[in-house]
Amino acid sequence: MYTKGQVVYSKCGRDKRRPFIIFGLDDEFLYLVDGELRKLEKPKKKKKKHVQIVNKIDYNIKKKLDENLYLLDADIRKALESFKI
């Protein structure tokens, strides 16, 4: 259902309607980054019920996350450009 590199929108909080990419996940929480307010060094911890899933996975980001390759905040910003409201 959730996977690294997947695009989601925040449904509540001060970041409402803001797109994020899933950086990490566990049983209850997702760790989200957007390259601007939430950088790779400090991802946003958010409950799964507080995000809206988008059926879009950025496979370049997913590959870099899965293989622990070098990833920049600029890569995240570029991937999310088309999802800004």
C-alpha positions in Angstrom: 0.0 0.0 0.0 2.8 2.5 1.0 6.2 2.4 -0.6 9.3 4.5 -0.5 9.3 7.1 -3.3 5.5 7.3 -3.4 3.9 10.7 -3.6 1.3 11.6 -0.9 -0.5 14.7 0.2 -0.9 15.8 3.7 -4.6 15.9 4.8 -4.2 17.9 8.0 -1.9 20.1 10.0 -0.2 23.3 8.9 1.2 21.4 5.9 -2.3 20.6 4.6 -2.5 19.9 0.8 1.3 19.9 0.5 2.9 17.1 -1.5 5.5 14.9 0.0 7.5 11.8 -0.9 7.7 8.9 1.4 11.3 8.6 2.7 10.7 5.8 5.2 7.9 3.9 6.9 7.1 1.7 9.8 4.0 0.1 11.2 2.1 3.3 12.2 4.1 6.2 10.8 5.4 7.5 7.5 8.5 9.7 7.2 7.9 12.4 4.6 10.2 14.8 2.8 9.6 17.6 0.4 13.1 19.1 -0.1 12.0 22.5 1.2 10.5 22.6 4.7 11.2 18.9 5.4 14.7 18.0 4.2 16.3 14.6 4.1 18.1 15.2 7.3 14.9 15.8 9.3 11.8 14.0 7.7 8.3 14.7 8.9 6.8 11.9 11.0 3.1 11.6 10.2 0.5 9.0 10.9 -0.7 7.0 7.8 -4.3 8.1 8.3 -3.2 11.8 7.9 -2.0 11.4 4.3 -3.8 11.0 1.0 -2.1 8.5 -1.4 -1.4 9.5 -5.0 -1.0 6.6 -7.4 2.4 7.9 -8.5 5.8 6.6 -7.5 9.0 8.4 -8.6 11.1 5.4 -9.6 14.4 7.3 -9.7 13.9 8.4 -6.0 12.7 4.9 -5.1 15.8 3.3 -6.6 18.1 5.7 -4.8 16.3 5.1 -1.5 16.3 1.3 -1.8 19.9 1.1 -2.8 21.1 3.8 -0.4 22.5 5.9 -3.2 23.3 9.6 -2.9 20.1 11.7 -2.9 19.8 15.5 -2.7 16.9 17.7 -1.5 17.0 19.2 -5.0 16.1 15.7 -6.4 13.0 15.7 -4.1 12.0 19.2 -5.1 12.3 18.4 -8.8 10.2 15.2 -8.4 7.4 17.2 -6.6 7.2 20.2 -9.0 4.3 18.8 -11.0 2.3 18.0 -7.8 2.3 21.5 -6.2 -1.2 23.0 -5.8 
